[in-house]
Amino acid sequence: MDQKVFAVIEKSLAEIKSAKNCERILHDLLAELVKLLDLHVAAIVELNPDTEQLEIRNFHNLSWNFCKNYRRQIDSQLLREVIWKNQDINIPEKKHAQKVVDHLQMEHDFVSAFVTSLNAFQQPLGFLYVDSLTLNYFNEERQQIVRIYASLISIVLHLERLN
């Protein structure tokens, strides 16, 4: 898996440097992550700098209507820790973390999930949400891959805000 991961990351970095449309880059990054880890759902949840609400910026396996209507305040300690303190959240099995699931679950049911913050240059940008239908899916290696993609996505979001 290591060579495959390195090849995908190298391709992603080349795409970021190509100065393509940010939406296309975000879409491609998320699609590569979904394919690489065989994810059930993935979402880039961005902190809107004007409204300070969380909004789904890009997604996989969610309905357009759900994403369009998704607006959340950072109204829980859990969300504050993810966004402001860069705390990862790993849910190895949904049924043992129902309180956490209530704050994070997207449109569909899942078995395990992982959430990591999006930030660049000490600026909170939102979070990256991924889930799976497999129990205990997000081991340390998969978490590390998701964090790498979160960093790539953060760079794209930050560069877009600079323009």
Long-range contacts (C-beta under 8 A, 24 or more apart in sequence): 1-141, 4-36, 5-36, 5-145, 8-32, 8-36, 9-148, 9-152, 12-149, 12-152, 13-152, 16-152, 16-155, 16-156, 16-159, 22-156, 22-157, 22-159, 22-160, 23-58, 25-156, 26-57, 26-58, 26-153, 26-156, 26-157, 27-58, 29-149, 29-152, 29-153, 29-156, 30-58, 30-59, 30-60, 30-149, 30-153, 31-60, 32-149, 33-130, 33-145, 33-146, 33-149, 34-60, 34-61, 36-145, 37-130, 37-132, 37-142, 37-145, 37-146, 38-132, 39-130, 39-131, 39-132, 40-108, 40-110, 40-131, 40-132, 40-133, 41-106, 41-107, 41-108, 41-110, 41-129, 41-130, 41-131, 42-128, 42-129, 42-130, 42-131, 43-67, 43-106, 43-128, 43-129, 43-130, 44-118, 44-126, 44-128, 44-153, 45-70, 45-118, 45-126, 45-127, 45-128, 45-129, 46-118, 46-125, 46-126, 46-157, 47-74, 47-83, 47-124, 47-125, 47-126, 49-161, 54-79, 54-126, 54-127, 57-126, 57-157, 61-108, 62-106, 62-107, 62-108, 63-107, 66-106, 66-107, 76-103, 78-103, 78-104, 79-103, 82-115, 82-116, 82-117, 82-127, 83-117, 83-124, 83-126, 83-127, 84-124, 86-117, 86-119, 87-117, 88-114, 88-115, 88-116, 88-117, 88-143, 88-147, 89-113, 89-114, 89-115, 89-116, 90-114, 90-138, 90-143, 92-135, 92-136, 92-137, 92-138, 93-135, 93-136, 104-129, 106-131, 111-135, 111-137, 112-136, 112-137, 112-138, 113-138, 114-138, 114-142, 114-143, 114-146, 116-143, 116-146, 116-147, 116-150, 117-150, 118-150, 118-153, 118-154, 118-157, 119-154, 120-154, 120-155, 120-157, 120-158, 121-158, 123-158, 125-154, 125-157, 125-158, 126-157, 128-153
